[in-house]
């Protein structure tokens, strides 16, 4: 059974009710990846080829192209005012206005420089009379991420991207704190994004996997690869990788640590060749996505590199984000909170007070009661009890949560084990999150 995916999906629904908030904005957006090559009139949208009537060109060191080929796959509207020589691009609540030969634009009524570093970058008309616009400015203003590959003269656009393009981080490397700059890298192959230290590491595609490796080659080899499988049973995947490691290493050198939270909520396995400085160390982190699939993250190190490259790899994994199609954005696999809207609606604002549990339930003998008997004792209509299931051949837990009212900050939590009641608790109400529910100790 897909134990963790049930947890994640249920926790998503549960957290919606527990926090009493509503999603806002563009929650129905799909993940879109587009590729454009300089001088080539063929472009790619989500692995499907299309043709445009004017190939992208480089002007003043920036990629320019007819913007409708970027805007239309995203559902944006593009209009042209010939009298004012103005192009207007509208997507959701974003409105961008640009004028031919003008290096400023108006975004939602406010003036902005198109390229603060280069005032010569501006919309142009190129033969045979086509209007071309600065690709990066338009794409990033609409909420996308633009990557440029110099070797292939290729632009990749990822949309939408709800993350900052750069961030500062402090890592502890061999006992010393080190402040580093991390740059956002959005995967074109798989539904994730990660921040990496581009001064020390490079990311490339190899044999259907994405690899992050040191910019300077090491001996033995060091890398972190990330791949993805759809519709996978994580328990079976853990067993598969564990058997794979036992074929390469002595069984007593293979360790299955189960569910962990550091550096990210995942199932963790590792194997070590020996104790010498150059003996190989392999680490695997298996991370559920939000669609029944899983990421397989492999780190290949040698013993002496564990506190250096190993710490840096794990620092990157702390900043790994997974595409959530329900939210239309990238989220931390252990915390849905960053995408909540500030404006909220509390569930208890519209729940009648006569739905509270019957008085005296705390002292009632609940041990061994079935689900139906629990509802009878509590006196609660079924819709007011939230339930999540964690199921496998030998493991079954359910968490029933009764929402508190405005004048009662205490929540009622009921653990059901198998088919009968096991344990209940009154506690300060603060919600439950995926990473807590994946911790088996939470249920014991």
C-alpha positions in Angstrom: 0.0 0.0 0.0 1.1 3.5 -0.6 1.3 4.5 3.0 2.9 7.9 2.8 0.9 9.1 -0.2 -2.3 8.4 1.8 -0.8 10.5 4.6 0.1 13.4 2.3 -3.2 13.5 0.5 -5.2 13.2 3.7 -3.0 15.7 5.5 -3.6 18.2 2.7 -7.3 17.9 3.1 -7.0 17.8 6.9 -4.8 20.9 7.0 -7.4 22.8 4.9 -10.1 22.2 7.5 -7.8 22.5 10.6 -6.4 25.9 9.7 -9.8 27.0 8.5 -8.4 28.9 5.6 -9.2 29.0 1.9 -6.8 29.0 -1.1 -6.8 32.1 -3.2 -5.3 33.2 -6.5 -4.4 30.9 -9.4 -4.7 27.5 -7.7 -5.8 25.8 -10.9 -2.7 26.6 -13.0 -0.9 23.7 -14.6 2.9 23.4 -14.7 4.2 24.5 -18.1 7.7 24.1 -19.5 8.6 25.9 -22.8 11.8 25.8 -24.8 13.0 28.3 -27.5 16.2 28.2 -29.5 17.8 31.2 -31.1 17.3 31.2 -34.9 14.9 28.2 -34.8 11.2 28.6 -35.6 10.4 25.4 -33.8 9.6 25.6 -30.1 8.5 23.1 -27.5 5.6 23.3 -25.0 5.4 20.4 -22.5 7.4 18.1 -24.8 5.2 18.9 -27.8 6.7 20.6 -30.9 5.1 23.8 -32.4 6.2 26.2 -35.1 6.1 30.0 -35.1 6.5 32.4 -38.0 9.5 34.3 -36.6 12.4 32.7 -34.9 13.8 34.2 -31.6 16.7 36.6 -32.0 19.3 38.2 -29.7 19.2 42.0 -29.5 21.4 43.9 -27.1 22.4 40.6 -25.5 18.8 39.6 -24.7 16.4 37.1 -26.3 13.5 38.7 -28.2 10.5 37.0 -29.9 6.8 37.5 -30.7 5.5 37.2 -27.2 2.2 35.5 -28.2 4.1 32.2 -28.5 4.9 32.5 -24.8 1.7 34.1 -23.6 -0.9 31.9 -25.4 0.3 28.5 -23.9 -0.2 30.1 -20.5 -3.7 31.3 -21.3 -2.6 35.0 -21.4 -4.2 37.5 -23.8 -2.1 39.6 -26.1 -3.4 42.8 -27.8 -1.8 45.3 -30.2 -2.8 49.0 -30.4 -1.4 50.2 -33.7 -2.1 53.9 -33.0 0.0 53.9 -29.8 2.3 51.1 -31.0 1.5 49.4 -27.7 1.5 45.7 -26.8 -0.7 44.6 -23.8 -0.3 41.2 -22.1 -2.8 40.2 -19.5 -2.7 37.0 -17.3 -4.9 36.7 -14.3 -4.4 39.9 -12.2 -1.2 40.9 -14.1 -1.4 43.5 -16.9 1.8 44.4 -18.8 1.9 47.3 -21.2 4.9 47.9 -23.5 5.6 50.4 -26.3 7.8 50.0 -29.4 11.3 51.6 -28.9 10.5 52.4 -25.2 12.7 50.9 -22.5 10.0 51.2 -19.8 6.8 49.2 -19.2 3.7 49.6 -17.1 2.9 46.7 -14.9 -0.4 46.9 -13.1 -0.4 50.7 -13.5 3.2 51.2 -12.3 6.2 52.1 -14.5 9.2 49.7 -14.5 12.5 49.5 -16.4 12.5 46.6 -18.8 16.1 45.9 -18.1 17.7 48.1 -15.4 21.2 46.9 -16.5 20.7 47.7 -20.1 18.5 50.6 -21.2 18.9 49.6 -24.9 16.6 46.6 -24.3 13.2 47.6 -25.7 10.3 46.2 -27.9 11.2 46.2 -31.6 9.7 45.6 -35.0 11.9 43.2 -37.1 11.4 42.1 -40.7 9.0 41.2 -42.1 7.1 43.6 -39.7 6.9 41.4 -36.6 6.9 42.9 -33.1 9.3 41.2 -30.8 9.5 41.7 -27.0 12.1 40.9 -24.3 11.4 37.3 -23.3 12.8 37.4 -19.8 11.0 40.5 -18.7 7.6 39.3 -19.9 8.0 35.7 -18.6 9.2 36.7 -15.1 6.7 39.4 -14.7 3.9 36.8 -15.4 5.4 34.6 -12.6 7.7 32.3 -14.6 11.4 31.4 -14.3 13.7 31.8 -17.3 16.9 29.8 -17.8 19.5 30.4 -20.5 21.8 27.7 -21.9 24.7 29.4 -23.6 26.1 26.2 -25.3 22.8 25.4 -27.0 21.6 29.0 -27.3 18.4 27.8 -25.7 15.9 29.5 -23.4 13.7 27.4 -21.0 10.7 29.0 -19.3 9.0 27.4 -16.3 5.6 28.5 -15.3 4.3 29.2 -12.7 7.1 29.6 -10.2 6.1 31.0 -6.8 9.7 31.0 -5.3 12.3 33.6 -5.0 15.0 33.2 -7.7 17.9 33.6 -5.2 18.3 33.2 -1.4 21.0 33.3 1.2 21.7 30.3 3.4 24.1 29.4 6.2 25.6 25.9 6.2 27.8 24.2 8.8 30.7 22.6 6.8 33.1 20.6 8.8 32.1 22.4 12.0 32.3 25.9 10.6 29.4 28.2 9.6 29.5 29.3 6.0 27.2 31.8 4.3 26.4 31.0 0.7 24.2 32.2 -2.1 21.8 29.7 -3.6 20.1 30.1 -7.0 16.8 28.5 -7.9 16.9 25.7 -10.4 13.5 24.5 -11.8 13.5 21.0 -13.3 12.4 20.6 -16.9 12.2 16.8 -16.5 10.5 16.4 -13.2 8.0 18.3 -11.0 10.4 19.9 -8.5 12.6 22.9 -7.9 15.8 23.2 -5.8 18.2 25.9 -4.7 21.9 25.1 -5.5 25.2 26.7 -5.0 26.2 27.6 -8.6 29.7 28.7 -7.6 30.6 25.1 -6.6 28.1 22.9 -8.4 26.5 22.4 -11.8 23.3 20.7 -12.8 22.9 18.6 -15.9 20.8 15.8 -17.4 22.3 12.4 -17.8 20.5 9.1 -18.8 17.0 10.5 -17.8 18.2 11.7 -14.4 19.2 15.2 -13.3 22.6 15.3 -11.6 24.2 17.9 -9.4 27.9 17.5 -9.2 30.9 19.6 -8.2 32.2 22.1 -10.8 35.6 20.6 -10.2 35.9 16.8 -10.8 36.6 14.7 -7.7 38.2 11.3 -7.3 36.3 9.2 -6.3 33.3 10.6 -8.1 30.8 12.7 -6.2 27.2 13.6 -7.3 23.6 13.9 -6.3 21.0 12.6 -8.8 17.3 13.2 -8.8 14.8 11.1 -10.8 11.0 10.5 -10.5 8.6 7.7 -10.9 4.9 7.9 -11.4 2.3 5.7 -9.7 4.7 4.0 -7.4 4.3 2.1 -4.2 6.8 3.7 -1.9 7.1 0.7 0.4 7.9 -1.5 -2.7 10.4 1.2 -3.9 12.2 1.1 -0.5 12.5 -2.7 -0.7 13.7 -2.5 -4.3 16.5 0.0 -3.4 17.4 -1.9 -0.3 17.8 -5.1 -2.3 19.8 -3.2 -4.9 22.2 -2.0 -2.2 22.6 -5.4 -0.8 23.7 -6.7 -4.2 26.5 -4.1 -4.2 27.5 -4.1 -0.5 27.6 -6.6 2.4 24.1 -6.8 3.9 25.4 -5.5 7.3 26.6 -2.4 5.5 23.1 -1.5 4.3 20.9 0.5 6.6 17.2 1.4 6.2 16.4 4.2 8.6 12.7 4.5 7.6 10.9 7.8 7.8 13.1 10.8 8.6 12.6 14.6 8.6 16.1 15.8 8.0 17.1 17.1 5.5 13.6 16.6 4.2 10.6 14.4 5.0 11.5 11.1 3.2 12.4 7.5 3.6 16.1 7.2 4.0 18.5 4.3 3.2 22.3 4.3 2.9 25.2 1.9 2.4 28.8 2.3 3.2 31.7 0.4 1.6 34.1 0.6 4.5 35.9 2.9 6.9 38.7 4.2 4.8 38.7 7.9 3.6 38.0 6.9 0.0 35.4 4.2 0.6 32.1 4.8 -1.2 29.0 6.0 0.6 25.6 5.9 -1.1 22.6 7.7 0.4 19.0 7.5 -0.9 16.1 9.7 0.0 12.6 8.7 -1.3 10.1 11.6 -1.3 6.4 11.3 -2.2 5.0 13.8 -4.6 1.3 15.0 -4.6 0.1 12.8 -7.4 1.0 9.2 -6.3 4.6 9.3 -7.5 7.9 9.6 -5.8 11.3 11.2 -6.2 14.4 9.1 -5.9 17.3 11.2 -4.6 20.7 9.5 -4.7 23.9 10.8 -3.3 27.2 9.2 -4.1 30.1 10.2 -1.9 33.2 8.9 -0.4 33.8 8.9 3.4 36.0 12.0 3.6 33.5 14.0 1.5 30.6 13.4 3.8 31.1 16.5 5.9 31.8 18.6 2.9 29.9 17.7 -0.3 27.5 15.6 1.8 26.6 18.5 4.0 26.2 20.8 1.0 24.0 18.3 -0.8 21.7 18.0 2.2 21.7 21.8 2.5 20.3 21.9 -1.0 17.6 19.2 -0.1 16.4 21.4 2.7 15.5 23.9 -0.1 13.8 21.3 -2.4 10.2 22.1 -3.4 7.7 19.8 -5.0 5.0 20.8 -7.5 1.5 20.6 -6.0 -1.1 20.5 -8.8 -3.9 21.3 -6.3 -2.2 24.6 -5.4 -0.6 25.4 -8.7 2.8 26.0 -7.1 5.9 24.5 -5.6 5.7 23.7 -1.9 7.9 22.3 0.8 7.2 18.5 1.0 6.8 18.9 4.8 4.9 22.1 5.1 1.9 23.5 3.1 1.8 26.7 5.1 3.7 29.1 2.7 0.9 29.2 0.2 -2.0 30.1 2.6 -3.7 33.4 1.9 -3.5 36.0 4.6 -7.3 36.5 4.5 -9.0 33.5 5.9 -12.4 32.1 6.8 -12.6 30.2 10.1 -14.6 26.9 10.0 -16.2 27.6 13.3 -17.7 30.9 12.0 -20.5 28.8 10.4 -20.7 25.7 12.6 -23.7 25.7 14.9 -22.7 25.4 18.6 -25.1 22.5 19.2 -22.7 20.2 17.3 -20.2 20.1 20.2 -19.5 16.7 21.7 -21.9 15.6 24.5 -20.8 16.5 28.0 -19.0 13.8 29.9 -17.4 12.1 26.9 -13.9 12.6 28.5 -14.7 10.2 31.3 -16.6 7.7 29.2 -15.0 4.3 28.6 -14.2 4.5 24.9 -11.7 1.7 24.7 -12.8 -0.9 22.1 -15.7 1.1 20.6 -16.2 0.9 16.9 -16.4 4.0 14.6 -20.2 4.0 14.8 -20.3 3.6 18.5 -17.8 6.5 18.9 -20.1 8.8 16.9 -23.0 7.8 19.1 -21.1 8.5 22.3 -19.8 11.8 21.1 -23.2 12.8 19.7 -21.4 14.5 16.8 -22.7 14.3 13.2 -20.1 12.5 11.1 -19.3 15.5 9.0 -17.8 17.3 11.9 -15.2 14.7 12.5 -12.2 14.8 10.2 -10.5 11.5 9.4 -7.3 10.4 7.8 -6.1 6.9 7.1 -2.7 5.4 7.2 -2.9 1.9 5.8 -0.6 -1.0 5.0 -0.7 -4.8 5.4 0.4 -4.5 9.1 -0.3 -0.9 10.0 -3.5 1.0 10.3 -4.2 4.3 12.1 -6.8 6.9 11.7 -6.8 10.4 13.3 -10.2 11.9 13.9 -10.1 15.6 14.6 -13.0 17.6 16.1 -12.7 21.3 15.2 -12.8 23.8 18.1 -15.1 26.8 18.4 -14.1 30.4 18.6 -14.4 30.4 22.4 -12.6 27.1 22.8 -9.0 26.8 21.7 -8.9 23.1 22.5 -9.1 20.4 19.9 -10.2 16.8 20.3 -8.0 14.2 18.7 -9.0 10.6 18.5 -6.8 7.8 17.4 -8.5 4.7 15.9 -6.3 1.7 15.6 -7.6 -1.0 13.3 -11.4 -1.0 13.6 -11.7 0.2 17.2 -10.9 3.2 19.4 -7.4 3.4 20.8 -6.6 6.7 22.3 -7.9 10.3 22.6 -6.5 13.6 23.6 -7.6 17.2 24.4 -4.9 19.6 23.3 -4.1 23.2 22.4 -5.4 23.3 18.8 -2.6 24.0 16.3 -3.2 21.6 13.5 -1.3 18.6 12.1 1.1 18.7 9.2 2.4 16.0 6.8 5.8 15.6 8.3 4.4 15.0 11.8 1.9 12.4 10.5 4.7 10.5 8.7 6.5 10.1 12.0 5.5 6.6 13.3 6.3 7.8 16.9 3.4 10.3 16.5 1.0 7.4 16.4 2.3 5.5 19.4 
